Amino acid sequence: MDCIEDDSAVLILSGGEVRKLGDENFPFTPSANFLYFTGLDKPNEILLLAKSGNEVTETLFIEPFDEEKAKWVGPVILPDEA
């Protein structure tokens, strides 16, 4: 964050799943930068780093929990776990 100008923000996306056939996806591989900063390997997540003066804030955006979807695709990360 030392290289980022004051009053600036950085968005780092985990990436999305790539469709293989019908309802099948290729194995998901997150963005290397997203994985480095968060340690998370889930699709469709966003990390926002904002710098204002000497203060840096980090905000992680994750998909909302959907109980029905979790039955089919497996568990998702919950806010407490993130």
N, C-alpha and C positions, 0 to 999 in steps of 0.2 A: 504493500500500500504506500510505501515511501515514494514510488515512482508515479503515483496517481496525483493529479492536481487537486487542490482544495475544491470543495463543492462539486465533486464528481462522483459518478457511480459506475460500478462494473457489474454486468449481468453474466452469469455463467450458467449455461443450460446443460442438463444431464443428457439430453437427446431423446429421441423417440424410438419406439419399436418399428422395425421394418417388416412389412407384411410379406409372407412367403407364399401361402396359398389360402384361399378362403378365410378360415378362422385361425390359421397357424402363422406364427411369427418366427423370424430368425432369432437365435439367442441374442439377448440384449447386451451391448457393451456400452457403458456410459462414457461420456467425454472424459479424457484423461485429466483435464484441469478440474472438472467437477468432482471426480473421484478423489483427487489429491486434496482439495479444500474441505470436502465433507466426509469422505469415507463411505458414501452411500452409492449404491449401484442400482437404483430404481429409475425407470423412465419418467419423463414428463415432470421433472422437478427443476426448480430454478433457485439459484443462490444470488442474492443481491448484496453487494458490498458498497457501502456509501461512506464517503469521507467528507467531513466538514471540520476544517481546522485540524486539531489534533485528535478529534473523535472519529472513530470508525464504528459503523453499525453493520451488523450482519443479519440478514433476514432470509429464511429458507421457506420457499413456497412448495408445498407438497399437494398431491391430489387428495381431495376429501375422501374419507372412508365411506365405502359403499359395501354394505354387508352382502348384497346379492352378487356383486362382482367378485368379492373375495371368495365366495363359494366356488367360482369357476376358475379363477386365475391364481388363487392362492393369497396368502396374507400380504397386506401392504404395510408400509411404515406408518405408524401413528405419531401424532405431534409429540407425545412424551418420549417416544423412542428416538425421534429425530434430534 
